[in-house]
Amino acid sequence: MFVYVLFSEKRSRYYVGQTADIDKRLKRHNTSGVPSTKGGIPWKAIKLFKVADRTQAILLEKEIKKRGARRYLEDNHFGV
């Protein structure tokens, strides 16, 4: 499982999600397959976190969303 952070230069926005197949999921985000991200195409994956299982993915995704993707990445020295 992966938790991912995407960035859209077009909208200057971040998107956080989780998936077992990052390539397939990124393709869906960039082909209008996800309604909440179709306005920001193209999306670029800027950070991937590999986690053990879906439970861990849900917890990490919530943590990132709670802090905000940009702040989470900066605070944990992942850069933006």
HELIX and SHEET records of a PDB file:
HELIX    1   1 ILE A   22  HIS A   29  1                                   8    
HELIX    2   2 PRO A   35  GLY A   40  5                                   6    
HELIX    3   3 ARG A   54  ARG A   67  1                                  14    
HELIX    4   4 ALA A   69  ASP A   75  1                                   7    
SHEET    1   A 3 ARG A  13  THR A  19  0                                        
SHEET    2   A 3 PHE A   2  SER A   8 -1                                        
SHEET    3   A 3 TRP A  43  LYS A  50 -1                                        
END                                                                             
